[in-house]
Amino acid sequence: MDQSRGRPRGADIVVETLERLGVTRIFTLSGNHIMPVFDALLGTDIAVVHVRQEAACVHMADAWGRLTGEVGVALVTGGQGQTNGAAALFTALAAESPVLLLSGHAGLSELGRGAFQELAQADIARPMTKASWTVASVETLADDIARAVRIAREGRPGPVHLSLPVDLLEAPAAAAPSTPPEATIRIGEPAVGLVAAVAAELGRAQRPLILCGPAACGAEGRARMAALEAASGVPVLGMESPRGLNDPSLGAFAEVLAQADCLVLVGKPLDFTLKFGDAPAVAPACRFVVVDPDPALAARVDPARLAVSGTADALPTLAALARHPGARRPVGRPDWHAAVRAAVAYRPPDWDDRRGAEGRLHPVELCRGVAAFLDRHPGGTLICDGGEIGQWPQALVPASRRLINGVSGTIGASLPFALAARLHDPAGPVVAVLGDGTFGFHMAEFDTAVRYGLPFVAVVGNDARWNAEYQIQLRQYGADRARHCDLLSSRYDRVATALGGHGALVTRAEDLPQALEEAHASGLPACLNVLIESVPAPVIRRPKAG
């Protein structure tokens, strides 16, 4: 708080509370209702990233939450500012990402009288959040924010929305409490008996799989999955893609899923990504074990197939299972582990021969170039976005860190994700592979990247159409009824240069390595506009024997 003003306002309480809760960065777009918060942020240690569209604020906060495990904070104004930002909450909810969306709001004293941008904002955001409400008094501001941060992180992480009426932000407030409000989360440790029961079920199975949800797919979760697999000999896989069992990063996973006799779901909902557990995707005799922060999710499993269920968080459950003697590597199952890992690693050998037509690259060629670049520049972050093109790098490009659109299947977040990834790691390269349709959602964030000095490389696979929907038209209605999904083969690279970044057009595979190096060396936000063949995303299966 600026001491020269004397008594604090509600906005000062908001900012001081966020500081006390460890928030170091806010992603925002200015607007009338939140200008008191902008003023209160002056002189604090909270960095402000001022973007060009409200959904981009939330996408950046989402990426920040996934990469750091902290709550990513977005601040937007009321009315359409709130609805723009709220649209991005669905991506964060499905990705199980801890996000706090703070939105300005019409003053409480004017509600029901035709206030400026009066809107039931909490109701709008509620279906896309773990919780959503409007602050009712200055006195509860600090506790409301602390509660929102706690909810966002606790159990299954996810977004929370809090509307801040402008008259409360401007109103005089009592001094902030001398002790910070309580935001400590309760860690859902698994009960000893639950761990023993899960371990026993694993011991009885011949072909078990442990599947984890999006919240376990960050760096810490991946490490715990690997530790459990090493200790138990049971394959442990993370699932965070809307393609589910056809997730290209999981290769021919669908084949071994159908053979499993026990599926242990650790923070992984039984949903469309697993074909709801139905045959033929999952064997009718397969038994289920469900360990989840939400006890209601066990009810999705047929009771006759549910062997064990319990309530606990994913990460401590993985750690507890790895320590449990009953889950340690049993004899007699190395063939199953090897079979699963071979299926997941499988990529069709004929991909090496894929070539684009004159003046265009096949997506495989694009991805091979990106993979080689990240191999030359280790420690990078890969972002995959787009309906069809976004699937190819998931199959072909290894990276130290990866961000994808997530289970929602919503496209468009890659450029905001790239900015947040650069802020998270100022040293390693950040490469986003996205489609031309995807590029259109947030191309103005190149301006944000230039203003804040945030270099990254956007590799736009440009096939001049909304290809995911075009492929649906081809499959379901035929080529003669494929309409309305075409785009222009636009010079997206020139958008980047016009906004102060680096841009280049790539039409030959042999030119891509140099273009990537030049983009990286420019030290600017860069766009490589790569003309590609319009092909469907990969669905990986191995040839049947005989």
HELIX and SHEET records of a PDB file:
HELIX    1   1 GLN A    3  ARG A    5  5                                   3    
HELIX    2   2 GLY A   10  ARG A   20  1                                  11    
HELIX    3   3 ASN A   32  ILE A   34  5                                   3    
HELIX    4   4 MET A   35  LEU A   41  1                                   7    
HELIX    5   5 GLU A   54  THR A   68  1                                  15    
HELIX    6   6 GLN A   80  ALA A   86  1                                   7    
HELIX    7   7 LEU A   89  ALA A   95  1                                   7    
HELIX    8   8 LEU A  108  GLU A  110  5                                   3    
HELIX    9   9 GLN A  121  ALA A  125  1                                   5    
HELIX   10  10 ARG A  126  MET A  128  5                                   3    
HELIX   11  11 VAL A  138  THR A  140  5                                   3    
HELIX   12  12 LEU A  141  ARG A  153  1                                  13    
HELIX   13  13 VAL A  166  GLU A  170  1                                   5    
HELIX   14  14 VAL A  192  ARG A  204  1                                  13    
HELIX   15  15 PRO A  214  ALA A  216  5                                   3    
HELIX   16  16 ALA A  219  SER A  232  1                                  14    
HELIX   17  17 GLY A  244  ASN A  246  5                                   3    
HELIX   18  18 PRO A  248  LEU A  250  5                                   3    
HELIX   19  19 PHE A  253  LEU A  257  1                                   5    
HELIX   20  20 PHE A  272  GLY A  277  5                                   6    
HELIX   21  21 PRO A  295  ARG A  300  5                                   6    
HELIX   22  22 PRO A  303  ARG A  305  5                                   3    
HELIX   23  23 ALA A  314  ARG A  323  1                                  10    
HELIX   24  24 PRO A  325  ALA A  327  5                                   3    
HELIX   25  25 PRO A  334  ALA A  345  1                                  12    
HELIX   26  26 PRO A  349  ASP A  353  5                                   5    
HELIX   27  27 PRO A  363  ARG A  376  1                                  14    
HELIX   28  28 GLN A  391  LEU A  396  1                                   6    
HELIX   29  29 SER A  414  HIS A  424  1                                  11    
HELIX   30  30 ASP A  436  PHE A  439  1                                   4    
HELIX   31  31 GLU A  445  TYR A  452  1                                   8    
HELIX   32  32 ASN A  467  GLN A  476  1                                  10    
HELIX   33  33 ALA A  479  ARG A  481  5                                   3    
HELIX   34  34 TYR A  492  ALA A  498  1                                   7    
HELIX   35  35 ALA A  509  ASP A  511  5                                   3    
HELIX   36  36 LEU A  512  SER A  522  1                                  11    
SHEET    1   A 6 ALA A  47  HIS A  50  0                                        
SHEET    2   A 6 ARG A  25  THR A  28  1                                        
SHEET    3   A 6 GLY A  72  VAL A  76  1                                        
SHEET    4   A 6 VAL A  99  HIS A 105  1                                        
SHEET    5   A 6 PRO A 159  PRO A 165  1                                        
SHEET    6   A 6 ALA A 131  THR A 134  1                                        
SHEET    1   B 5 VAL A 236  GLY A 238  0                                        
SHEET    2   B 5 PRO A 208  CYS A 212  1                                        
SHEET    3   B 5 CYS A 262  VAL A 266  1                                        
SHEET    4   B 5 ARG A 287  ASP A 292  1                                        
SHEET    5   B 5 LEU A 306  THR A 311  1                                        
SHEET    1   C 6 ARG A 401  ILE A 404  0                                        
SHEET    2   C 6 THR A 381  CYS A 384  1                                        
SHEET    3   C 6 VAL A 430  GLY A 435  1                                        
SHEET    4   C 6 VAL A 457  ASN A 462  1                                        
SHEET    5   C 6 ALA A 526  LEU A 531  1                                        
SHEET    6   C 6 HIS A 502  VAL A 506  1                                        
END                                                                             
